Amino acid sequence: MNSVMAFLTSRLSISNNHRILRTRSIDNRKGTNN
């Protein structure tokens, strides 16, 4: 059961990282570099 929870949380963190990278790349395309 713990391995399943770890797998799900890792999947969630990976998807969150992809979302952050996607929004950051969109900002870079607009030219708004922080």
C-alpha distance (Angstrom), angle and dihedral (degrees) to the residues before:
residue distance angle dihedral
M1 . . .
N2 3.81 . .
S3 3.80 91.5 .
V4 3.80 90.2 53.6
M5 3.81 91.5 51.4
A6 3.80 90.9 47.8
F7 3.80 89.9 50.4
L8 3.81 92.4 50.3
T9 3.81 93.5 46.9
S10 3.81 91.2 48.2
R11 3.81 89.6 50.7
L12 3.82 89.9 50.7
S13 3.81 93.5 48.8
I14 3.82 91.0 47.9
S15 3.82 91.5 51.0
N16 3.81 90.1 48.1
N17 3.82 90.5 51.4
H18 3.82 90.5 50.3
R19 3.80 90.3 50.1
I20 3.82 91.3 50.9
L21 3.81 91.5 48.0
R22 3.81 91.1 48.0
T23 3.81 93.7 51.4
R24 3.81 90.7 44.9
S25 3.82 91.3 52.3
I26 3.82 89.6 49.4
D27 3.82 89.6 51.9
N28 3.80 89.8 49.5
R29 3.80 89.6 51.6
K30 3.80 89.7 53.7
G31 3.79 88.9 50.0
T32 3.81 96.3 -117.8
N33 3.79 100.0 132.3
N34 3.79 113.1 177.2
